[in-house]
């Protein structure tokens, strides 16, 4: 299992961060919502991170940092080793924050139908439903879960976007059940049955397009405050752009877009 460690950042004790984040779920200057969900305090800052480990023999790995104040957040991601092409174009990688379940990534034996792959319904038992779609542009709700034209693509990419995190998703992140999942697996690494199957989520797509490829549970990163000097909302393909530089194979992944200077130190990837 890969581990990530955030270095060279302003630190805040994790316990204190969780103690201050929890009240933010409980009350707001704007009053309670009509659906009963709590509204987070617009002045409360928070931060979470995770490393993404491969699922379904994908070889996909990555790192995620999410920083916010109230419900407003900026998501920073780097992904590498992902499926590269699909129908002569970059392989689209749907990516989401999942919530509301066990808050863990599925084991290989979650494959109930015996096709050699853990599909999205099988994995969802572990990581929950979609709370936020990490699209490049436009809507970020669960309605955009399969908006493949609005997700990043290719074998490696960096992603940075400012968006709104719903109260229930933020609450799930605080209680340790928020999970980031990247989808899309190269069919050549799958069993013949799985490689030739259609997705149960959208029969116009192959199963490989919607299979979970990488997964990580979000945890408090002990970082205080929002980053400064980041790039505009959006995504860049490849290993350059958005002020981010990647060094593969156990090297340092530098998130230059973060004014505080954050560095993810990675160990060699292994299958979950």
C-alpha positions in Angstrom: 0.0 0.0 0.0 1.4 3.4 -0.9 1.7 6.1 1.7 1.8 9.8 1.2 3.4 12.3 3.6 2.8 16.0 3.3 6.0 17.9 4.0 7.1 21.5 4.4 3.7 22.9 5.2 2.2 25.0 8.1 0.9 22.4 10.5 -2.1 22.3 12.8 -2.7 19.3 15.2 -5.1 16.9 13.5 -7.2 16.6 16.6 -7.7 20.3 16.8 -8.6 20.5 13.1 -11.3 17.8 13.5 -12.6 19.5 16.7 -13.0 22.8 14.9 -14.3 21.3 11.7 -17.1 19.3 13.4 -18.9 22.4 14.8 -18.8 23.8 11.3 -21.2 21.0 10.3 -23.5 21.8 13.2 -24.4 25.4 12.7 -24.3 28.4 10.4 -24.9 32.1 10.3 -27.4 31.4 7.5 -29.6 29.1 9.6 -30.6 25.5 9.1 -31.3 24.0 5.7 -34.8 22.9 4.9 -33.7 19.3 4.2 -32.2 19.0 7.6 -28.6 19.0 6.5 -26.2 21.2 8.5 -24.5 24.2 6.8 -20.8 24.7 7.3 -19.5 27.9 8.8 -18.2 30.1 6.0 -15.2 31.1 8.1 -14.0 27.6 8.9 -10.9 26.4 7.0 -10.0 22.7 6.6 -7.8 20.5 4.6 -7.7 16.8 3.6 -5.4 14.6 1.5 -4.9 11.1 0.3 -2.8 9.0 -2.0 -4.5 7.0 -4.7 -3.7 3.3 -4.9 -4.5 1.0 -7.9 -7.6 -1.0 -8.3 -8.4 -3.7 -10.9 -4.7 -4.2 -11.9 -4.8 -0.7 -13.4 -1.4 0.6 -12.3 -3.0 4.0 -11.7 -1.6 6.0 -8.8 -2.0 9.6 -7.7 -2.2 12.2 -4.9 -5.0 14.4 -3.8 -5.1 17.6 -1.7 -8.4 19.3 -0.9 -8.4 22.6 0.9 -11.4 24.7 1.8 -13.1 27.3 3.8 -16.7 26.6 4.6 -18.2 24.8 1.6 -15.7 26.4 -0.9 -12.8 24.2 -1.8 -9.9 23.8 -4.2 -9.0 20.3 -5.3 -5.5 19.5 -6.4 -4.8 16.1 -8.0 -2.0 14.4 -9.9 -2.6 11.0 -11.6 -0.2 8.8 -13.4 -0.1 5.3 -14.8 -3.7 5.6 -16.0 -5.3 4.1 -19.2 -4.0 6.2 -22.1 -6.3 6.0 -25.1 -9.9 5.2 -25.9 -11.3 5.1 -29.5 -8.2 7.0 -30.8 -8.5 9.7 -28.2 -7.3 10.3 -24.6 -9.0 7.8 -22.3 -11.5 9.8 -20.1 -11.1 9.4 -16.4 -14.3 10.1 -14.4 -13.3 11.0 -10.9 -15.4 11.7 -7.8 -15.5 12.2 -4.1 -17.6 9.3 -2.7 -19.2 9.4 0.7 -21.7 7.9 3.1 -20.6 4.3 3.4 -17.6 2.5 4.9 -15.1 5.0 3.7 -12.6 2.3 2.4 -11.4 1.1 -0.9 -12.8 -2.3 -2.1 -10.6 -5.4 -1.8 -10.2 -7.8 -4.8 -12.7 -10.2 -3.3 -15.4 -7.6 -3.7 -15.8 -9.1 -7.2 -19.1 -10.8 -6.7 -19.9 -11.8 -10.3 -16.5 -13.5 -10.8 -15.5 -11.6 -13.9 -12.1 -10.7 -12.4 -12.9 -7.0 -11.9 -14.5 -5.0 -9.1 -17.1 -2.9 -10.9 -18.6 0.4 -9.6 -21.7 -1.2 -7.9 -19.5 -3.7 -6.2 -17.0 -1.1 -5.1 -19.7 1.4 -4.0 -20.6 -0.9 -1.1 -17.2 0.1 0.4 -16.7 3.7 -0.7 -20.2 4.9 -1.0 -22.2 7.0 -3.5 -21.0 10.0 -5.5 -21.0 13.2 -3.6 -19.0 15.5 -5.9 -18.0 15.0 -9.5 -14.5 16.3 -10.1 -15.1 17.6 -13.6 -13.0 20.0 -15.6 -15.8 22.5 -16.0 -19.5 22.9 -15.4 -21.6 21.0 -13.0 -19.9 19.1 -10.2 -23.0 17.3 -8.8 -23.7 13.5 -9.0 -25.6 14.3 -12.2 -22.3 14.7 -13.9 -21.0 11.3 -12.8 -20.6 10.0 -16.3 -20.1 13.3 -18.2 -17.0 11.7 -19.8 -16.4 14.7 -22.0 -15.9 16.9 -18.9 -13.3 14.8 -17.1 -9.5 14.8 -17.6 -8.0 12.1 -19.8 -4.8 10.3 -20.8 -2.2 8.3 -18.9 -1.1 11.2 -16.6 -2.6 14.5 -15.7 -2.7 17.3 -13.2 -6.0 18.7 -12.0 -6.9 21.8 -10.1 -10.4 23.2 -9.6 -12.2 25.4 -7.2 -15.7 24.2 -6.4 -18.4 23.8 -3.7 -18.5 20.8 -1.4 -22.0 19.9 -0.2 -22.5 19.8 3.6 -23.1 16.0 3.7 -20.0 15.3 1.6 -17.9 17.6 3.8 -19.3 15.9 7.0 -18.4 12.5 5.6 -14.8 13.7 4.9 -14.6 14.9 8.5 -15.8 11.6 9.9 -13.3 9.7 7.8 -15.7 8.2 5.1 -14.8 10.5 2.2 -13.1 8.7 -0.6 -11.7 9.8 -3.9 -12.0 7.4 -6.8 -10.7 7.7 -10.3 -12.3 5.5 -13.0 -11.3 4.0 -16.3 -9.1 0.9 -16.7 -7.1 -0.3 -19.8 -9.1 -3.3 -21.0 -5.9 -5.1 -21.9 -5.2 -5.7 -18.2 -8.6 -7.2 -17.6 -10.0 -10.7 -18.0 -11.5 -11.4 -21.4 -15.0 -11.4 -19.8 -14.5 -8.0 -18.2 -12.7 -6.5 -21.2 -15.7 -7.4 -23.5 -18.5 -6.4 -21.2 -20.6 -3.2 -21.3 -21.0 -1.0 -18.3 -24.0 -1.6 -16.1 -24.1 2.2 -15.5 -24.2 3.2 -19.2 -24.7 0.5 -21.8 -23.1 2.8 -24.4 -19.8 2.6 -22.6 -17.6 -0.5 -22.1 -17.2 -1.8 -18.6 -13.5 -0.7 -18.7 -14.5 2.9 -19.0 -16.4 3.0 -15.7 -14.4 0.5 -13.6 -12.7 2.1 -10.5 -9.0 2.4 -11.3 -7.6 4.1 -8.2 -8.9 4.9 -4.8 -7.9 6.7 -1.5 -9.7 7.6 1.7 -9.4 11.3 2.6 -7.7 12.2 5.9 -6.9 15.5 7.7 -3.7 16.8 6.2 -2.7 19.0 9.2 -2.4 22.0 6.9 -3.9 25.3 7.9 -5.3 27.8 5.4 -5.8 28.1 1.7 -3.0 27.9 -0.8 -2.0 31.1 -2.6 -0.9 31.7 -6.1 -2.6 28.7 -7.6 -3.5 28.4 -11.3 -6.9 29.2 -12.6 -9.6 26.6 -12.3 -9.1 23.8 -14.8 -6.9 20.9 -15.8 -3.8 20.3 -17.8 -2.8 17.0 -19.3 0.6 15.4 -19.1 3.2 15.8 -16.5 3.6 19.6 -16.7 1.3 22.5 -16.0 -0.5 24.1 -13.2 2.8 24.7 -11.5 3.1 21.0 -10.6 6.1 18.9 -11.2 6.3 15.1 -10.9 9.2 12.9 -10.2 8.3 9.2 -10.7 9.3 6.1 -8.8 9.5 7.0 -5.2 10.7 10.6 -5.9 9.0 13.8 -4.8 5.8 15.1 -6.3 5.9 18.9 -5.9 2.7 20.9 -5.9 4.2 24.2 -6.9 0.7 25.8 -7.1 0.5 25.7 -3.4 2.0 28.8 -1.9 2.8 27.0 1.3 5.1 24.5 -0.6 3.6 21.0 -0.2 5.5 17.9 -1.2 4.1 14.4 -1.4 6.7 11.7 -0.8 5.7 8.4 -2.5 6.7 4.8 -2.1 6.5 2.3 -4.9 2.9 1.5 -5.8 1.3 -1.8 -5.1 -2.1 -3.3 -5.8 -4.9 -2.8 -3.3 
